[in-house]
Amino acid sequence: MRHFHVQRNHEWKPVVNVDKFLSLIPAEHREKYLNASSTPSTAPVINLLDHGYAKLLGKGRINMPIIVQARYVSAEAGEKIKAAGGVTQLVA
């Protein structure tokens, strides 16, 4: 088959679910945010591209506000993060 314009990694979209991406936060920071007695003044920021993921899917639950930066976010994942008080940011 002939390709006039080959785009390498055109379909590159490694995915991570809402229930798994909290493990991307380092352990010492995760304990600070998950501990109910201490209320952090800022929400943690997770850039999924830095961790090798491009798309966030909506399987699982989240109960803490968090800022997620990703290339693609599914509608269900966006709703769950907003319901928990977080924000999704699309990055290139």
N, C-alpha and C positions, 0 to 999 in steps of 0.2 A: 504494500500500500504506500502511496506517495503522500508525504506531508510537506506542504509548502512552507509552513512556519511552525517548526517544532518548539513547543513550550515545555521545557523540562519542569517536572513537579507541578504541573498544572492542576492536578487534583489533590494536592497536599493539604489534608485537613485532619491531623490527629485530634481525637476528641477526648474529653474528660467530662465526667458527670458531676453534678452538684454535690453528691454525697462523697466524692473522692477528692475534690480539689482543695479541701481544707487541709489535707495532708501536705500540700505544697508550702504551707506556712512553716517556718522553722519551729522546732519544739518549744524553745524558750518563749517565743512570741505567742505561740498558740495557747500555752497555759495561761498567759496574761489575759488573753481575750476570752477564753472559755471560762475563766474563774468568775463566779457570780459575785463574789465579795468586792472585787475591784472593777470599777467601771472605767474603761479607757475613754479618753476624750476624743480619740480619733479611731476610725475604722481601719482595719488592715487593708493594704492595697496588694492585690495579686495580679501580676502581669503574666498571663498564660503563655505568651510567646517566649518569655525568658525561660520557661520550664519545658518548652518543646511541644506545647499544645496550641491548636489554633481555634478550636470550636468548643463551646461549653454547652452541654446537653442538660436536660431537666430532670434526670432520674435522681431521686433521693429528696432529702429535706435539708433545710438550712434554717437556723433559728437565731442568727446573729447578723448584725449589719456588716457588710463587707463591700469593698470596691473592687470590681473585677474588670480587668482590661483584656480584651480578646479580639480576635479578628472576626469571629462569627459567634453569635449567641442565639440559641433557639428561643422561640417565643415563650415556651414553658419555663425555661431557666430564667429568663428575664423577669417573668411574673413572680417567681419564687424569691428572687433576690430583692425585688422591689417590695414585696410583702414583708420581708424581714427587715426592711429599712436600709437596704444597700443600694448600690448604683452599678450599672454596667456601662462601660465605655468601649466603643469600638475603635480599634487602632489598626493602622495599615501594616 
